[in-house]
């Protein structure tokens, strides 16, 4: 059974208490009521609500004092203030004391529903920030453990120099190198670390859904839009938004993102007015944006707006000296997470790791260590490395079949080198794709990331080469 969200209604008017109780229960909440501030404060010792609606005018302890006392007991509790007066001084003081919203009576049902939705989602984001904060500290510490190679020293120095600014940062590197870790490190070291950190994967959603995810929509903007929805940029207001795989964003949507970068404002889908936001943008890509600009797949003006400060993350094969430090960090983390006591790696395993080419970079190393901790031995990892390092067998097992490529040397006729090269490239492409699919256990999204092509392009090439999981 799913536990319902709990709402506490505080109002001295019995009619409004019953109305709000019925309205909340109709939305699926578990609602309790209190007639004054003292009763409400006393009830907090028995049960902690997820949302509170609080009348500004109460007998005895008034609404503002009740809000102040509640915030002392439960600082992060979302409180929606209600008032029939709406005096500016009361509104300002309520927001200063930590109220999440302020509604004037009488209010529309939709206004309260939206206030509930906004309060819960904002609270969820704050909880995510707290949950991630310990992990972020570990990740930030990991940046300091990445070895003394010059390229990683440079990365750390740039992070320290630009973290506490509002400058837009573009993080570049192969898939799995740790671009998100760098983004979270920038956030954690910034003066926005107490505000939301919102991540959006631009490749995970089609363009239409991504637009509503980023910028929200108004009621009636499209079929099924039954109420207003806030976008990720609004939730990241005064905080940081991390746009992962920015190169996959549709050019039409790139124009709207450019407006946010230039003016700090945008409009929701179906909206008539602009929304102002103060959000720091960190973007990441594993693709060649310069080439995408030349091909018309990425806006040149957006590229220059994003490319204010660039951090290049070297591939793991270019910083092999960091592997022992990363392994120790992952062992410690996953031993703690799974309650295991996997010891340090043997020299044999460490040597195999140092000689491996790491196509999946740090993410691949982390997954290997995780499996090692869960399984309690290193044999599976050693076998996996040996299998991935094994040479690819050519058709027939005897090397490249030149005759099969159309290179008939016995006839003495002219050879079509272009056609032979094209056929060889097709065969090589098919074998590489097939090899990567086997390595990723036919996880097409992961395979596309390793091959640095889009998911759609991978599906097309699989179809073109007759590749399927059951073959």
Order of alpha helices (4+ residues) and beta strands (2+ residues): beta-alpha-beta-alpha-beta-alpha-beta-alpha-beta-alpha-alpha-beta-alpha-beta-alpha-alpha-beta-alpha-beta-beta-beta-alpha-alpha-beta-alpha-alpha-alpha-alpha-alpha-alpha-alpha
